Amino acid sequence: MTLLRFRCDTVNYRKGFIEVMPGIHSGCINLECWQVQNDLDISGIDLLDQRIPDEAITANVELELSLETAEALLVALQNAIHAVRSGENLS
């Protein structure tokens, strides 16, 4: 499996990229997130695109998830998807 990268640009002031990669550390799933400046249009481009200068990255975190944590995250995401589709909101 190769890395998977997702562009997240639905909410302008909370946009960026998520990358998932297996096996950087034995038995772990690597999860890395980058936040970009909210005035940068990232629609249709990838994180490695030259139109995203280094200074446009405002935050970065890289986490190593155990398989158990990754599975729990998957369940939490599925539950959140169901809640949003059902019209449940926190606000």
PyMOL commands that set and color helices and strands:
alter all, ss='L'
color gray80, all
select helices_A, chain A and resi 12-14+54-56+67-85
alter helices_A, ss='H'
color red, helices_A
select strands_A, chain A and resi 4-8+16-22+28-36+57-66
alter strands_A, ss='S'
color yellow, strands_A
deselect
rebuild
show_as cartoon
